[in-house]
Structures are given as structure tokens and as C-alpha cells.
Amino acid sequence: MKHVVVPKDSIKDLLESLMTDYKIVAPVREGQTLVYKAVNQVDEVILNDEAAYKSPKEFLFPQTEQMMVFSKDGDIRITEDDTKTILFGVRSCDLEALKIMTAVFTQGKFIDTYFEKKLKNTVLIGFGCQSEKKGCFCGDRGLNKGYSEACDAFLTDNGDQYIVQIITEKGELLFGGFAQIDSQKAVSCESGGQALLEINSDESTLFNNVDWGRISEKCMGCGTCTYICPTCHCFVFKDVVEKGEAIRYKCWDSCMYPKFTMHASGHNPRASKKERYRQRILHKYLYVKQNFGYTACTGCGRCIRSCPVGMNIKSVVTEIMEGLK
């Protein structure tokens, strides 16, 4: 890997030149909120130390995604999306989340070819945090808020310039023309420490020895935490008729919804709120780890900042760890 120096006043010029061939997605201001959004003018891009309200996962895993169209004569048209995209200014926690999403959607028996294709056509440009945000606990999850290699190139703020670490060939295509510097003179990019916030126990113990009713008592089941989370990936298929054709969509779903696991027979194996909340915690801290080797929580703090009743996943997991001791 090599490091280059990019003057800050050159970044927007670079993005401007890339808009001919790529859709640029970057942090922009929407009212008072910072969000990731497709950029129309490079002057919209905001690269500071503020946390974006949502992660950019929806540009690889859209909230509503058309998959195929069934015509009246029986033909099936698969929806194709060949858009080349640059996700710019992605934080370390969100890069880690995309790494988890990639494992879930591209490994094992079932491959999501829609996600896989979008990822192939996407360039990930990371950007480090300087300060810890309200609710954030990425350090407790073993992440380095200031750096991640889970991208094609990573920007570090260095006064009137950015130090860019080029990680992949995609990153080289974008930044290879800038002046290279000695890696020893680059901003430190030490890796994060050992993960501290984990649940190391078996499913039976967690089912029977944790008071899930009390823990989930104030949860409203609104699903905000799942929609705001950068690693949540549950979805449902919806078939609708539009202009005489049947269209299949893939739509986000939430384990916090009462009918999330309801069978066609009407039986619901997770009929109570406590069972659904237990599923949420164990899915993130047990099941994904067992199946893919990752804990599906990056400590971004979005669910903590957004919960209308103040649920705190860090406190919940910490309490479970302490109780199991």
C-alpha cells in the first residue's frame, strides 16, 4: 500500500471530474441533518467530523429494490443495475458494517447477486473520525475510529491536506496521480484494539439465564433501531401489480415487528416483544458470529441516538456479560 497527499482544495475538483463516469454518494446536508446522498453538485459534499444520521448501506442494499418483472405473456425480466458508484467519506464503523454485510450476502449457500453486483461496481473511500460521538462505542468493539482497511482508499485529515492510503486497484485509479509520500511519514494508521464487547456463551444459556422480559420492558417495537443500523439486513419480498405487470420488490423488514416471523398458518414463533428483542441481540452478537465470524454491531451508536425511549444496546450487552459471569 502507498500513501499520497491530496490538497483539500483538490478533492472537489477530483469529484467533479469523476461525476462523468460515476454516481457520487457522499455526506450532504439535508435540513439540519447530515446524510449520505447522491451528489448533484460537489459543493454539497461535507467532509467534517460530524456523524451522518444514517449509514450508506442503502446504496448497496436499497430499502426498496426492484428485482424482476413478470409480464402478461409469461416473460420474466430481471432488473439490472450497472451504475458505477463512489461511496465517499465512509466512516470506519460503516466500512466494518459493509464488510459484515458482504459476508452475509456473498458467502455460504445463498448469494445475493444484486448486492454482489452493486459492490463490484462501487468504490469505497473511507474517512476517519477525530472525536467519539454521542452514543458511539466503536472502541469497545475493537475498531479504530480513525482508520480502516475495509475500503479502496482511506482519507485522513492532515490540516490543509488529506493523507490518502491507497489500498486497492480501484483506489489507485482514483488517487494514483497524486504525489506519493514515504509511508513512514504518513499519519499513523494503527489498527483497533482487541474487541471487548462480546457475548461469549451458548444459545441455551442465553435463552434461559437472561431476564429478557425486564431488559425489553420499555422497548416500543417501533423498528427504528433496525432501520438505522448499518448491519441489519433482514428483508421481505413484495409482489405488486403495476400497469398490468407483476413486479417483485425486496424491501427492508425488522425483527422488532410483531408479524416478522409469522407463518402462513398463522403461527408466530416470536409472538412476544421479549422474544423479538432477544432475537435482535442474539442475531447480532451470536448468530452472525457463529455463521460468518463477525459480530454484527460496529458500535456506531445510531440506535442509541435514535431510540425514542432510550434503549441502549451497549448497556444491554454489558449487563448480559456481567450477569453471565
Secondary structure, DSSP 4 states (H G I P E B T S, - for coil): -EEEEEEHHHHHHHHHHHTTTSEEEEEEEETTEEEEEE-SSGGGB--SSPPPSS-GGGGTS-SEEEEEEE-TTS-EEE------EEEEEE-HHHHHHHHHHHHHHHSSS---HHHHHHHHTEEEEEE--SSPPTT--TGGGT--TT--SSSSEEEEE-SSEEEEEE-SHHHHHHHTTSEEE-GGGSPP-PPP--------S-HHHHHHSS-HHHHTTT-----HHHHH-SS---EEEEEEEETTEEEEEEEE--TTSTTTT--TTS--TT-SHHHHHHHHHHIIIIIHHHHHS--S-----HHHHH-TT---HHHHHHHHHHHH-
